[in-house]
Amino acid sequence: MNAYSTVLALALVLNAAASVLLPLLYAQSARRAALMAPASLHALEESV
């Protein structure tokens, strides 16, 4: 029972960490893509 509760507590902690970290990582990558989009769009216009 002790090992089961330890695994359950670890799963809850990992779930909480993922629910906090994944949106932050997604927002960071979305912000980076938004910053790089004008440069790639400009390069695309020049290549045409």
PyMOL Python script that loads the backbone (N, CA, C, O; Angstrom):
from pymol import cmd

cmd.read_pdbstr("""\
ATOM      1  N   MET A   1       0.832  -1.202   0.000  1.00  0.00           N
ATOM      2  CA  MET A   1       0.000   0.000   0.000  1.00  0.00           C
ATOM      3  C   MET A   1       0.868   1.254   0.000  1.00  0.00           C
ATOM      4  O   MET A   1       0.503   2.270  -0.593  1.00  0.00           O
ATOM      5  N   ASN A   2       2.012   1.178   0.665  1.00  0.00           N
ATOM      6  CA  ASN A   2       2.886   2.339   0.717  1.00  0.00           C
ATOM      7  C   ASN A   2       3.478   2.651  -0.659  1.00  0.00           C
ATOM      8  O   ASN A   2       3.573   3.812  -1.057  1.00  0.00           O
ATOM      9  N   ALA A   3       3.875   1.597  -1.378  1.00  0.00           N
ATOM     10  CA  ALA A   3       4.410   1.813  -2.718  1.00  0.00           C
ATOM     11  C   ALA A   3       3.327   2.349  -3.644  1.00  0.00           C
ATOM     12  O   ALA A   3       3.601   3.193  -4.498  1.00  0.00           O
ATOM     13  N   TYR A   4       2.102   1.866  -3.481  1.00  0.00           N
ATOM     14  CA  TYR A   4       1.002   2.340  -4.314  1.00  0.00           C
ATOM     15  C   TYR A   4       0.748   3.822  -4.076  1.00  0.00           C
ATOM     16  O   TYR A   4       0.559   4.579  -5.028  1.00  0.00           O
ATOM     17  N   SER A   5       0.741   4.240  -2.820  1.00  0.00           N
ATOM     18  CA  SER A   5       0.493   5.653  -2.524  1.00  0.00           C
ATOM     19  C   SER A   5       1.653   6.523  -2.999  1.00  0.00           C
ATOM     20  O   SER A   5       1.446   7.673  -3.387  1.00  0.00           O
ATOM     21  N   THR A   6       2.870   5.984  -2.973  1.00  0.00           N
ATOM     22  CA  THR A   6       4.017   6.734  -3.477  1.00  0.00           C
ATOM     23  C   THR A   6       3.903   6.938  -4.979  1.00  0.00           C
ATOM     24  O   THR A   6       4.157   8.032  -5.483  1.00  0.00           O
ATOM     25  N   VAL A   7       3.524   5.888  -5.691  1.00  0.00           N
ATOM     26  CA  VAL A   7       3.354   5.995  -7.142  1.00  0.00           C
ATOM     27  C   VAL A   7       2.214   6.950  -7.469  1.00  0.00           C
ATOM     28  O   VAL A   7       2.312   7.736  -8.411  1.00  0.00           O
ATOM     29  N   LEU A   8       1.139   6.887  -6.698  1.00  0.00           N
ATOM     30  CA  LEU A   8       0.008   7.780  -6.930  1.00  0.00           C
ATOM     31  C   LEU A   8       0.400   9.230  -6.682  1.00  0.00           C
ATOM     32  O   LEU A   8       0.034  10.112  -7.460  1.00  0.00           O
ATOM     33  N   ALA A   9       1.134   9.484  -5.617  1.00  0.00           N
ATOM     34  CA  ALA A   9       1.579  10.850  -5.327  1.00  0.00           C
ATOM     35  C   ALA A   9       2.528  11.355  -6.409  1.00  0.00           C
ATOM     36  O   ALA A   9       2.454  12.517  -6.808  1.00  0.00           O
ATOM     37  N   LEU A  10       3.407  10.494  -6.880  1.00  0.00           N
ATOM     38  CA  LEU A  10       4.331  10.880  -7.942  1.00  0.00           C
ATOM     39  C   LEU A  10       3.578  11.202  -9.227  1.00  0.00           C
ATOM     40  O   LEU A  10       3.918  12.157  -9.926  1.00  0.00           O
ATOM     41  N   ALA A  11       2.555  10.408  -9.542  1.00  0.00           N
ATOM     42  CA  ALA A  11       1.755  10.670 -10.731  1.00  0.00           C
ATOM     43  C   ALA A  11       1.015  12.000 -10.608  1.00  0.00           C
ATOM     44  O   ALA A  11       0.908  12.739 -11.586  1.00  0.00           O
ATOM     45  N   LEU A  12       0.507  12.312  -9.422  1.00  0.00           N
ATOM     46  CA  LEU A  12      -0.183  13.587  -9.229  1.00  0.00           C
ATOM     47  C   LEU A  12       0.779  14.766  -9.373  1.00  0.00           C
ATOM     48  O   LEU A  12       0.428  15.795  -9.952  1.00  0.00           O
ATOM     49  N   VAL A  13       1.988  14.612  -8.847  1.00  0.00           N
ATOM     50  CA  VAL A  13       2.976  15.685  -8.959  1.00  0.00           C
ATOM     51  C   VAL A  13       3.383  15.891 -10.414  1.00  0.00           C
ATOM     52  O   VAL A  13       3.492  17.026 -10.877  1.00  0.00           O
ATOM     53  N   LEU A  14       3.607  14.796 -11.132  1.00  0.00           N
ATOM     54  CA  LEU A  14       3.980  14.915 -12.542  1.00  0.00           C
ATOM     55  C   LEU A  14       2.854  15.520 -13.360  1.00  0.00           C
ATOM     56  O   LEU A  14       3.098  16.312 -14.270  1.00  0.00           O
ATOM     57  N   ASN A  15       1.613  15.148 -13.039  1.00  0.00           N
ATOM     58  CA  ASN A  15       0.471  15.702 -13.746  1.00  0.00           C
ATOM     59  C   ASN A  15       0.371  17.204 -13.506  1.00  0.00           C
ATOM     60  O   ASN A  15       0.113  17.968 -14.436  1.00  0.00           O
ATOM     61  N   ALA A  16       0.575  17.627 -12.266  1.00  0.00           N
ATOM     62  CA  ALA A  16       0.524  19.053 -11.958  1.00  0.00           C
ATOM     63  C   ALA A  16       1.658  19.801 -12.655  1.00  0.00           C
ATOM     64  O   ALA A  16       1.453  20.896 -13.180  1.00  0.00           O
ATOM     65  N   ALA A  17       2.849  19.212 -12.660  1.00  0.00           N
ATOM     66  CA  ALA A  17       3.981  19.862 -13.315  1.00  0.00           C
ATOM     67  C   ALA A  17       3.745  19.976 -14.816  1.00  0.00           C
ATOM     68  O   ALA A  17       4.075  20.998 -15.418  1.00  0.00           O
ATOM     69  N   ALA A  18       3.181  18.946 -15.422  1.00  0.00           N
ATOM     70  CA  ALA A  18       2.911  18.988 -16.856  1.00  0.00           C
ATOM     71  C   ALA A  18       1.844  20.025 -17.173  1.00  0.00           C
ATOM     72  O   ALA A  18       1.943  20.721 -18.183  1.00  0.00           O
ATOM     73  N   SER A  19       0.821  20.138 -16.325  1.00  0.00           N
ATOM     74  CA  SER A  19      -0.242  21.101 -16.596  1.00  0.00           C
ATOM     75  C   SER A  19       0.262  22.530 -16.450  1.00  0.00           C
ATOM     76  O   SER A  19      -0.329  23.454 -17.009  1.00  0.00           O
ATOM     77  N   VAL A  20       1.351  22.722 -15.704  1.00  0.00           N
ATOM     78  CA  VAL A  20       1.927  24.063 -15.577  1.00  0.00           C
ATOM     79  C   VAL A  20       2.956  24.316 -16.671  1.00  0.00           C
ATOM     80  O   VAL A  20       2.971  25.388 -17.276  1.00  0.00           O
ATOM     81  N   LEU A  21       3.825  23.323 -16.930  1.00  0.00           N
ATOM     82  CA  LEU A  21       4.950  23.552 -17.829  1.00  0.00           C
ATOM     83  C   LEU A  21       4.564  23.497 -19.302  1.00  0.00           C
ATOM     84  O   LEU A  21       5.094  24.262 -20.107  1.00  0.00           O
ATOM     85  N   LEU A  22       3.650  22.603 -19.663  1.00  0.00           N
ATOM     86  CA  LEU A  22       3.330  22.465 -21.084  1.00  0.00           C
ATOM     87  C   LEU A  22       2.716  23.730 -21.682  1.00  0.00           C
ATOM     88  O   LEU A  22       3.124  24.122 -22.775  1.00  0.00           O
ATOM     89  N   PRO A  23       1.752  24.394 -21.020  1.00  0.00           N
ATOM     90  CA  PRO A  23       1.272  25.660 -21.595  1.00  0.00           C
ATOM     91  C   PRO A  23       2.363  26.720 -21.680  1.00  0.00           C
ATOM     92  O   PRO A  23       2.373  27.515 -22.620  1.00  0.00           O
ATOM     93  N   LEU A  24       3.282  26.746 -20.717  1.00  0.00           N
ATOM     94  CA  LEU A  24       4.373  27.716 -20.781  1.00  0.00           C
ATOM     95  C   LEU A  24       5.282  27.439 -21.971  1.00  0.00           C
ATOM     96  O   LEU A  24       5.681  28.363 -22.679  1.00  0.00           O
ATOM     97  N   LEU A  25       5.610  26.164 -22.191  1.00  0.00           N
ATOM     98  CA  LEU A  25       6.444  25.809 -23.339  1.00  0.00           C
ATOM     99  C   LEU A  25       5.724  26.099 -24.647  1.00  0.00           C
ATOM    100  O   LEU A  25       6.338  26.558 -25.610  1.00  0.00           O
ATOM    101  N   TYR A  26       4.412  25.830 -24.681  1.00  0.00           N
ATOM    102  CA  TYR A  26       3.642  26.099 -25.891  1.00  0.00           C
ATOM    103  C   TYR A  26       3.592  27.595 -26.175  1.00  0.00           C
ATOM    104  O   TYR A  26       3.726  28.018 -27.324  1.00  0.00           O
ATOM    105  N   ALA A  27       3.397  28.404 -25.119  1.00  0.00           N
ATOM    106  CA  ALA A  27       3.349  29.853 -25.312  1.00  0.00           C
ATOM    107  C   ALA A  27       4.700  30.377 -25.786  1.00  0.00           C
ATOM    108  O   ALA A  27       4.763  31.283 -26.616  1.00  0.00           O
ATOM    109  N   GLN A  28       5.783  29.801 -25.253  1.00  0.00           N
ATOM    110  CA  GLN A  28       7.113  30.249 -25.651  1.00  0.00           C
ATOM    111  C   GLN A  28       7.387  29.906 -27.116  1.00  0.00           C
ATOM    112  O   GLN A  28       7.949  30.722 -27.847  1.00  0.00           O
ATOM    113  N   SER A  29       6.996  28.709 -27.548  1.00  0.00           N
ATOM    114  CA  SER A  29       7.227  28.325 -28.937  1.00  0.00           C
ATOM    115  C   SER A  29       6.311  29.110 -29.870  1.00  0.00           C
ATOM    116  O   SER A  29       6.705  29.439 -30.989  1.00  0.00           O
ATOM    117  N   ALA A  30       5.088  29.415 -29.420  1.00  0.00           N
ATOM    118  CA  ALA A  30       4.183  30.209 -30.249  1.00  0.00           C
ATOM    119  C   ALA A  30       4.706  31.634 -30.388  1.00  0.00           C
ATOM    120  O   ALA A  30       4.605  32.234 -31.458  1.00  0.00           O
ATOM    121  N   ARG A  31       5.265  32.174 -29.309  1.00  0.00           N
ATOM    122  CA  ARG A  31       5.826  33.523 -29.374  1.00  0.00           C
ATOM    123  C   ARG A  31       7.031  33.551 -30.302  1.00  0.00           C
ATOM    124  O   ARG A  31       7.212  34.505 -31.058  1.00  0.00           O
ATOM    125  N   ARG A  32       7.856  32.506 -30.248  1.00  0.00           N
ATOM    126  CA  ARG A  32       9.026  32.441 -31.121  1.00  0.00           C
ATOM    127  C   ARG A  32       8.594  32.334 -32.583  1.00  0.00           C
ATOM    128  O   ARG A  32       9.193  32.955 -33.461  1.00  0.00           O
ATOM    129  N   ALA A  33       7.552  31.544 -32.836  1.00  0.00           N
ATOM    130  CA  ALA A  33       7.060  31.413 -34.205  1.00  0.00           C
ATOM    131  C   ALA A  33       6.477  32.734 -34.694  1.00  0.00           C
ATOM    132  O   ALA A  33       6.639  33.090 -35.861  1.00  0.00           O
ATOM    133  N   ALA A  34       5.796  33.467 -33.803  1.00  0.00           N
ATOM    134  CA  ALA A  34       5.230  34.757 -34.194  1.00  0.00           C
ATOM    135  C   ALA A  34       6.337  35.767 -34.481  1.00  0.00           C
ATOM    136  O   ALA A  34       6.185  36.626 -35.349  1.00  0.00           O
ATOM    137  N   LEU A  35       7.443  35.667 -33.758  1.00  0.00           N
ATOM    138  CA  LEU A  35       8.554  36.581 -34.010  1.00  0.00           C
ATOM    139  C   LEU A  35       9.271  36.239 -35.312  1.00  0.00           C
ATOM    140  O   LEU A  35       9.757  37.129 -36.010  1.00  0.00           O
ATOM    141  N   MET A  36       9.338  34.952 -35.638  1.00  0.00           N
ATOM    142  CA  MET A  36      10.053  34.540 -36.843  1.00  0.00           C
ATOM    143  C   MET A  36       9.181  34.611 -38.089  1.00  0.00           C
ATOM    144  O   MET A  36       9.706  34.599 -39.203  1.00  0.00           O
ATOM    145  N   ALA A  37       7.873  34.684 -37.929  1.00  0.00           N
ATOM    146  CA  ALA A  37       6.976  34.669 -39.082  1.00  0.00           C
ATOM    147  C   ALA A  37       7.202  35.855 -40.022  1.00  0.00           C
ATOM    148  O   ALA A  37       7.260  35.642 -41.233  1.00  0.00           O
ATOM    149  N   PRO A  38       7.333  37.095 -39.531  1.00  0.00           N
ATOM    150  CA  PRO A  38       7.556  38.205 -40.476  1.00  0.00           C
ATOM    151  C   PRO A  38       8.836  38.046 -41.281  1.00  0.00           C
ATOM    152  O   PRO A  38       8.865  38.387 -42.464  1.00  0.00           O
ATOM    153  N   ALA A  39       9.899  37.533 -40.660  1.00  0.00           N
ATOM    154  CA  ALA A  39      11.159  37.358 -41.385  1.00  0.00           C
ATOM    155  C   ALA A  39      11.012  36.305 -42.475  1.00  0.00           C
ATOM    156  O   ALA A  39      11.504  36.488 -43.588  1.00  0.00           O
ATOM    157  N   SER A  40      10.332  35.197 -42.158  1.00  0.00           N
ATOM    158  CA  SER A  40      10.170  34.157 -43.167  1.00  0.00           C
ATOM    159  C   SER A  40       9.215  34.617 -44.267  1.00  0.00           C
ATOM    160  O   SER A  40       9.381  34.248 -45.430  1.00  0.00           O
ATOM    161  N   LEU A  41       8.216  35.421 -43.901  1.00  0.00           N
ATOM    162  CA  LEU A  41       7.296  35.952 -44.912  1.00  0.00           C
ATOM    163  C   LEU A  41       8.030  36.911 -45.840  1.00  0.00           C
ATOM    164  O   LEU A  41       7.795  36.908 -47.049  1.00  0.00           O
ATOM    165  N   HIS A  42       8.916  37.729 -45.285  1.00  0.00           N
ATOM    166  CA  HIS A  42       9.691  38.659 -46.092  1.00  0.00           C
ATOM    167  C   HIS A  42      10.630  37.903 -47.032  1.00  0.00           C
ATOM    168  O   HIS A  42      10.784  38.285 -48.192  1.00  0.00           O
ATOM    169  N   ALA A  43      11.250  36.850 -46.545  1.00  0.00           N
ATOM    170  CA  ALA A  43      12.128  36.049 -47.394  1.00  0.00           C
ATOM    171  C   ALA A  43      11.331  35.368 -48.502  1.00  0.00           C
ATOM    172  O   ALA A  43      11.813  35.226 -49.626  1.00  0.00           O
ATOM    173  N   LEU A  44      10.117  34.952 -48.179  1.00  0.00           N
ATOM    174  CA  LEU A  44       9.275  34.318 -49.184  1.00  0.00           C
ATOM    175  C   LEU A  44       8.884  35.323 -50.265  1.00  0.00           C
ATOM    176  O   LEU A  44       8.853  34.979 -51.447  1.00  0.00           O
ATOM    177  N   GLU A  45       8.584  36.561 -49.869  1.00  0.00           N
ATOM    178  CA  GLU A  45       8.227  37.584 -50.853  1.00  0.00           C
ATOM    179  C   GLU A  45       9.411  37.922 -51.750  1.00  0.00           C
ATOM    180  O   GLU A  45       9.235  38.175 -52.942  1.00  0.00           O
ATOM    181  N   GLU A  46      10.614  37.927 -51.187  1.00  0.00           N
ATOM    182  CA  GLU A  46      11.789  38.233 -51.999  1.00  0.00           C
ATOM    183  C   GLU A  46      12.106  37.123 -52.987  1.00  0.00           C
ATOM    184  O   GLU A  46      12.636  37.384 -54.066  1.00  0.00           O
ATOM    185  N   SER A  47      11.786  35.888 -52.626  1.00  0.00           N
ATOM    186  CA  SER A  47      12.128  34.778 -53.504  1.00  0.00           C
ATOM    187  C   SER A  47      11.176  34.679 -54.690  1.00  0.00           C
ATOM    188  O   SER A  47      11.496  34.030 -55.686  1.00  0.00           O
ATOM    189  N   VAL A  48      10.021  35.309 -54.596  1.00  0.00           N
ATOM    190  CA  VAL A  48       9.046  35.231 -55.700  1.00  0.00           C
ATOM    191  C   VAL A  48       9.432  36.203 -56.794  1.00  0.00           C
ATOM    192  O   VAL A  48       8.744  36.293 -57.810  1.00  0.00           O
TER     193      VAL A  48
END
""", "prot")
cmd.dss("prot")
cmd.show_as("cartoon", "prot")
cmd.util.cbc("prot")
cmd.orient("prot")
